[in-house]
Structure formats: structure tokens, C-alpha cells
Amino acid sequence: MATKRLTYSEAMAEVESILARLRSGELSIDELTSSVARATKLISECRKMLATTEQEVEKLING
């Protein structure tokens, strides 16, 4: 089964949720590594989405 690709907004919301859990001390040591890895992956994907969008907008503006 293929995994659903998150939108930028969904990915950022998940990053913000992980960050809030980190700040509140809600994450256990057992969850810490996997949560930080997930947040890192999401941030990387968001950067790629932003770069792609920037390129597309530049193409539209410059014709």
C-alpha cells in the first residue's frame, strides 16, 4: 500500500506537534529518537516542497 504524501501544511503541523511535545517534556526517552528523526524528515520534505514551489513561481514570473 502506498503512503499518502503529506501537504506542506500537514507536514508543518506534525513538526509543530512534535516540537510542542518536546518542549512540554511529554516525549519519553523511548520516543525521543524516533520523533526527532520524523521531524527531521518532515523538515527536509518541506524544504524540498518550498524549493520546487519557488522554481515554479520563478518560471511563471519569468515566462
N, C-alpha and C positions, 0 to 999 in steps of 0.2 A: 504494500500500500504506500503510495506517495505521500510525503509530508506536505502540509499546506505551507506555502511561503507566506511569511508574515508581511504585513504592510509596514511602512516606516513608523506610523503611529502606534501600531500594535507592538512592534519591537521596542520602541522607546518607552512605552507604558510598562513593558515587562522589565526593562532595565531599571526604571524608576522604582518599581515594586521591589526588586532585589536590593537596590540601594537603601530603600526605606527599612527593609528587614535587617540589613547590615547595621544601619545607624541605630536601630532600636535594640539591637542585641538579640533579636528574635531568632537568628540563624544559629543552629548548633554547630559545633566544630565539624560534625559529620557532614553537614550540608554546605559548609563554607567553600570548600574547593570546587564542588560541582556548581554552586551558584555563581562564584566568581568566573569560572570557565564559561558558563552560559552567558553571563553579562558581557564578557569579552567577545564572544562570538557574535552576539547581537549588535554590539557597538561596531564591530568590523563590517557586518552586513549593512548597517545604517550608513556607514561611511561610503560603502560601495554604491548604495542607492543614491546618496547625495551627489556623488561624482557623476553617476550616469545621468541624473536629472540635470545637473549643471551643464554637461555636454549637450544634452538635447535642447536645453534652453538657448545655449550659445548658437547652435545650428539654426534654430528658429529665428533668432535675432539677426544673425549674420546672413541668413538666406542660404 
